[in-house]
Amino acid sequence: MNEQRYHPLWMLHELWNVLREIVSFILFYFVVIRNSDLWLFTYGKYFVLVYFAVRLIAIPVQWYISTYQVSSHAITVRRKGLGEQKQTVPFSKVQHVHRKKKLFHKWTGTTSMKLEVASQEDKTIDFKVLKLEDADWLEGLLVHLPAAPDESENEVEETKAEEEISPDEEVEPEASYIEEIEESRHVHFTPSMHHIKKATFSSFSFLAVVPVFGSLLSKFEKGTGQTIVFSDFLNSYGDTWWKLSLWGIAAVLACLVGGFIWTYIRYSRYEISSDSEGIYMKKGFFEETSFSISKKQVQAVEFRQTFIKRLLSLTEVKLISAGGEEEGEEVNKLYPFLTVQEAERLVQELLPDYKVSNQMHRLPRRALILRLLTPSWVWIIATPLLYFFAPYGLSEYWAWLSGVLLLLVITSRVLDVRYSEYTINGSIFQVKKGGFHTKCLLVKRNKIEEMEKSANIFQKWVGLASLSTTIRATPVQVVKVDDLPSHWTHSFEGWYLQRGEEVERLPADSA
Amino acid sequence: MLDTYVPSPAERLPRDSVKVMVMQELLGSIVTLGVLGGVFALYSYFSWPEWVAWVLLGLAILIVLLTIPSLITPFFKYKNTRYGVTEEFLLIKTGALKQTEQVIPMAKISAVSTKQGMMMRKYKMMSISVQTTGSNYAMPFLYEKEAKSLRNKIAHYAKIEEVEAE
């Protein structure tokens, strides 16, 4: 593909952003500081005018000087101004693809797309506006291309590697290729009515109706100048018990319907699909976001259950990947209201390598004893603080407060030991942690970045050890389990040392 | 998975490292005490309020007290640190009371670097640090020759690269 400018609509998109800033500034200026005669505000507006003028002129200039180019294994973005900025990202470095279709994109038949990169030197490649076909094509390339070795870390062999692997073929978007990709996708999940009903109840979204109703009511009062007093209302319309209960039922129904609609908007448009190489998630009612990841780039799978979800035996599944910002966390969730069986089935279908084992080991009893005997610094520090500095009115109860705190500490320790489970299942390390909320993580051996085992004297006395494993996510995730039997951590190390079994290597001559 | 042979890292820090660590600690303390002495001179010259002297005395005592254990710990550090390099892994074992063992696959190492301070140059030693996605490991004292060969070894092994997205 030749060097190419971004879609011309990019300019419109930027213009829209700048205009929004201008409008909010004008609002601020004329409403908030209208009457201020501080010099900053009198002269400040000229500076702001110049600033916005520069911003507006910069839009077409930026569009003109920025280009991108896609080759068979890498993408290059370039900005040629007085100097030149150039960034080449090999496809193998792209951790996942994140698309977002705002209303702007929907109306113009385009999409925004981010190629998330995990290393510190490389920045995310952000296409603010991209034709849909181009986006599909590029996404297909990224997810399907066999990972090419990256030259940056292979400095010595760089020239050689380039000759061998990258005769930099020109690649062009082809309609047939895109169709081929689309056809081979298999849809694994779309939410049914049943799911949405469950989601309505387990997310308590029906309660959201109350504040909405309240704000509507206050708007109505302002609009009509009438004040509605609840007791008056009841006196005139709820004078008999059957009328009253009718109103009650109506209110409950309104809550349910409102909650359902709210949930419907949030969780009805969901699609999880996959093909041989990648996983694709799409969601959103008004704004559509999608998340695509090559199966090879999935760093770990996480099952998360809140207390309520546990009661309803629902679970949330997340595909952990590197790159992206914190907000991206929302995106990589598979549907958040799956039943446990559904979730396990889905993971099995999407990632056959990740098998969920139902036979996990619990921590030994001596772990609990050790945990309970460990002094709690929180409690030790908090108690004198409570004694000396308790807020007025509570000072007499310091002993009670301290007792409650101690109870909480003990409960959390007991729960922590009770719900920590672990096992190794083939090439998967499966670990579960938590108290009221639990979190179960599945990591493949070759995705564990490094491991550390440690034991302090007390742990050594009773034959226990702590184990922590590092997973490549953004930010880097360290999973630490305390008080495992030390013989088990020893065999874990042995297991980890054999990670070479699953590791795919470059052919010997290129390394 | 179970009952696999787990090699124990066997390489030790050089014996002289104890000397260097102790001397570094001493030098640090002496420099700080010197600074305090300077402040004390200023105190007597400008006749500052009396509490300054007490604060200075307190700090000096604290430094001396803190120096004593730091003169002993180098010996334990020397005694308990082990490292090992295989084709696939870097293994580091540290700690006396709390024993820690780290296993870092070579393929996950993103950078190796060496550093040499003044004192270390005198004893022909170097420190070597290894960077991974998650953290940074430093092996504080190695003989220059060893450090360099270790650095090259790690750099070499780390390059037997796994396909990035395995």
Interface residues (C-beta under 8 A of the other chain):
Chain A: S92 K93 A147 P149 D150 E153 N154 V156 S294 K296 Q297 I424 N446 E449 E450 M451 E452 K453 S454 A455 N456 I457 K460 T470 R472 V476 V478 H490 S491 E493 G494 W495 Y496 L497 Q498 R499 G500 E502 V503 E504 R505 L506 A511
Chain B: M1 L2 D3 T4 Y5 V6 P7 E88 F89 G95 L97 K98 Q99 T100 E101 Q102 V103 I104 P105 A107 K108 S110 T132 T133 G134 S135 K159 I160 E161 E162 V163 E164 A165 E166
